[in-house]
Every structure is written in C-alpha cells, then in structure tokens.
C-alpha cells in the first residue's frame, strides 16, 4: 500500500514508504556521514550495500568495498548536522539581562 507523499529509506526499494521527503533526505545524509566515517576515501561504484535488517524506525546495511566486508551502517531519519540556534534579537537580550542583573 503506497501512501502519497511518503518515501523509502535510501536504497530500500522493497520497504514500506514511511518517510517524509525531508526525513528521506536526512536519512541519505546520515548514511553518507556513516560511510565517510568508515572510509577516508570511497566512491559509490566501489561499494555494495545490502539491507539485512529493516524496521519502521531504521534500516541496517551491510557495507562491502570491492567485495570485502567493511562494516554496518544503521540509518535513521534524523538530521546528522546540529540544529542552528536562532539569534536572539539584541533589544530582547539586553532587556532580559537587565531584569536578571547579569
């Protein structure tokens, strides 16, 4: 059953579409970050990813490079980059500091 507007985990053609577009992009970035951490230098043609565990909240891949086992990547739909803090307007910050005495 395909629900409109939902996507699959990266490289999961058979799984249920359960991610929003933003979550699917975040999951792809998460996978890329894990691959970068495993290997200093890699290209997609060198790698083989095989799904060996599929759950609603994550997918686990076995990673091989030119046939040699490298490791496991667990991909979840969350951002891998820290959220940026919104800057506090200067006038509000000054007024708040005056109230607290700092």
C-alpha positions in Angstrom: 0.0 0.0 0.0 1.7 3.2 -1.1 0.8 6.4 0.7 1.1 9.6 -1.3 3.9 11.9 -0.2 6.0 9.3 1.6 9.4 7.9 0.7 11.6 5.0 1.5 15.0 4.8 3.2 17.9 5.2 0.8 18.4 2.1 -1.3 15.3 0.3 0.2 13.3 -0.5 -2.9 11.1 -3.1 -1.2 10.4 -1.5 2.1 7.3 0.4 3.0 7.2 4.1 2.1 7.2 5.6 5.6 9.4 8.8 5.5 8.5 12.3 4.5 10.7 13.9 1.8 12.7 15.8 4.5 13.2 12.6 6.5 14.3 10.7 3.4 16.9 13.4 2.7 18.1 13.3 6.3 18.4 9.5 6.2 20.5 9.8 3.0 22.8 12.3 4.7 23.0 10.1 7.7 24.1 7.2 5.5 26.7 9.3 3.8 28.1 10.5 7.1 28.5 7.0 8.3 30.2 5.9 5.1 32.6 8.9 5.4 33.4 7.8 9.0 34.1 4.2 7.9 36.3 5.1 4.9 38.5 8.0 4.3 38.1 7.7 0.6 35.3 6.0 -1.3 33.2 6.1 -4.4 29.8 4.6 -5.0 31.0 2.1 -7.7 33.4 0.6 -5.0 30.6 0.0 -2.5 27.9 -2.6 -2.2 25.1 -2.0 0.4 22.9 -4.9 1.4 19.9 -4.4 3.7 19.9 -7.1 6.4 17.5 -5.6 8.9 14.5 -3.4 8.2 12.4 -1.8 10.9 9.9 1.1 10.9 12.4 3.5 12.5 15.6 2.3 11.0 17.3 0.3 8.3 20.7 -1.5 8.7 23.0 -2.1 5.8 26.0 -4.4 5.4 28.7 -2.4 3.7 31.3 -4.0 1.4 34.0 -2.3 -0.6 35.1 -4.2 -3.7 33.6 -7.4 -2.1 35.4 -7.0 1.2 33.3 -6.6 4.4 33.8 -3.1 5.9 31.0 -2.7 8.5 27.4 -2.0 9.3 25.6 1.3 8.7 22.4 1.9 10.7 20.3 4.6 9.1 17.5 6.6 10.9 15.6 9.6 9.6 17.2 12.3 11.7 19.5 15.2 10.8 23.2 14.5 11.3 24.1 18.2 11.5 23.4 20.1 14.7 20.5 22.5 14.6 21.4 26.1 14.2 20.3 28.3 17.0 18.3 31.4 16.0 20.0 34.6 17.0 18.3 36.4 19.9 17.2 39.9 18.9 19.6 42.4 20.6 16.9 44.5 22.3 15.3 41.5 23.9 18.6 40.1 25.0 19.6 43.4 26.6 16.3 43.8 28.4 16.4 40.2 29.7 19.9 40.7 31.1 18.9 43.9 32.8 16.0 42.0 34.5 18.2 39.2 35.8 21.1 41.6 36.7 23.7 39.8 34.5 
